[in-house]
């Protein structure tokens, strides 16, 4: 799942905050359809989970173990990258503000 740069960028954004699809699309400069497709794959692998609030669906990493695995994987790739390559640096994204008044904390599982 980490072989695709788009999925890595999505996971990186979700490692920092719960983010709606519309904000992920904006931050990643992709269509909502493209982001939704990648999120569907990540949900199938149980790496991310979703929470609906009104018209928005908020995504976050499934649990703290996934956060740690992602961070370790990214660290491993950066250690193996040549110094001039700065692999991973361009993959780091920071989500913008979320739409609506939904909380940005992690949602509880039902």
C-alpha positions as CSV (number, residue, x, y, z in Angstrom):
1,X,0.0,0.0,0.0
2,X,3.0,2.3,0.5
3,X,4.2,1.8,-3.0
4,X,1.9,4.6,-4.3
5,X,3.0,8.2,-3.6
6,X,-0.6,9.4,-3.4
7,X,-1.5,6.9,-0.7
8,X,1.7,7.8,1.2
9,X,0.7,11.5,1.1
10,X,-2.8,10.7,2.3
11,X,-1.5,8.6,5.1
12,X,0.8,11.4,6.1
13,X,-2.0,13.9,6.2
14,X,-4.2,11.5,8.3
15,X,-1.3,10.8,10.7
16,X,-1.6,14.4,11.9
17,X,-5.3,15.0,11.9
18,X,-8.8,13.8,11.1
19,X,-9.5,15.3,7.6
20,X,-12.5,15.4,5.3
21,X,-12.2,14.1,1.7
22,X,-12.7,17.6,0.4
23,X,-9.7,19.0,2.3
24,X,-7.5,16.0,1.4
25,X,-8.3,16.7,-2.3
26,X,-7.5,20.3,-1.9
27,X,-4.2,19.8,-0.1
28,X,-3.1,17.0,-2.4
29,X,-4.3,18.9,-5.5
30,X,-6.4,15.9,-6.6
31,X,-10.0,15.4,-7.4
32,X,-12.3,14.2,-4.6
33,X,-13.0,11.1,-6.8
34,X,-9.3,10.2,-6.9
35,X,-8.9,10.7,-3.2
36,X,-12.0,8.7,-2.5
37,X,-10.7,5.9,-4.6
38,X,-7.4,5.7,-2.7
39,X,-9.2,6.0,0.6
40,X,-11.5,3.1,-0.4
41,X,-8.3,0.9,-0.9
42,X,-6.8,2.1,2.4
43,X,-10.1,1.3,4.2
44,X,-10.1,-2.2,2.6
45,X,-6.7,-2.8,4.2
46,X,-8.0,-1.4,7.5
47,X,-5.4,1.4,7.5
48,X,-7.9,4.2,7.7
49,X,-11.4,4.6,9.1
50,X,-14.2,7.0,8.3
51,X,-16.8,9.1,10.3
52,X,-19.7,10.9,8.7
53,X,-20.8,14.3,10.0
54,X,-23.5,15.8,7.8
55,X,-22.4,16.0,4.2
56,X,-18.7,15.4,5.1
57,X,-16.9,12.1,5.6
58,X,-13.8,12.5,7.9
59,X,-10.9,10.1,7.7
60,X,-8.2,9.2,10.1
61,X,-5.7,6.4,10.5
62,X,-7.3,3.4,12.0
63,X,-5.4,3.4,15.3
64,X,-2.1,4.5,16.9
65,X,-0.4,1.3,15.7
66,X,-0.9,2.4,12.1
67,X,0.5,5.8,12.9
68,X,3.7,4.2,14.3
69,X,4.0,1.7,11.4
70,X,3.6,4.6,8.9
71,X,6.2,6.7,10.7
72,X,8.7,3.8,10.8
73,X,8.2,3.0,7.2
74,X,8.7,6.6,6.2
75,X,11.8,6.8,8.4
76,X,13.2,3.6,6.8
77,X,12.7,5.0,3.3
78,X,14.4,8.3,4.2
79,X,17.4,6.5,5.8
80,X,18.0,4.5,2.6
81,X,17.6,7.5,0.3
82,X,20.7,9.3,-1.1
83,X,21.4,12.5,0.7
84,X,20.7,14.6,-2.3
85,X,17.3,12.9,-3.0
86,X,15.4,14.0,0.1
87,X,12.9,11.2,-0.4
88,X,9.9,11.7,1.8
89,X,10.4,15.5,2.2
90,X,8.1,16.2,-0.7
91,X,5.5,13.7,0.6
92,X,4.9,15.6,3.9
93,X,1.6,17.5,3.8
94,X,-0.2,19.4,6.3
95,X,-4.0,19.5,6.0
96,X,-5.7,22.8,5.9
97,X,-8.6,23.8,8.2
98,X,-11.6,21.4,8.1
99,X,-15.0,22.5,6.7
100,X,-17.9,23.0,9.1
101,X,-17.9,22.8,12.8
102,X,-17.0,19.2,13.2
103,X,-14.4,18.4,15.9
104,X,-10.9,17.5,14.6
105,X,-10.2,15.0,17.4
106,X,-10.2,11.3,16.7
107,X,-13.6,9.8,16.5
108,X,-14.7,7.0,18.8
109,X,-15.6,3.7,17.3
110,X,-19.2,2.7,17.5
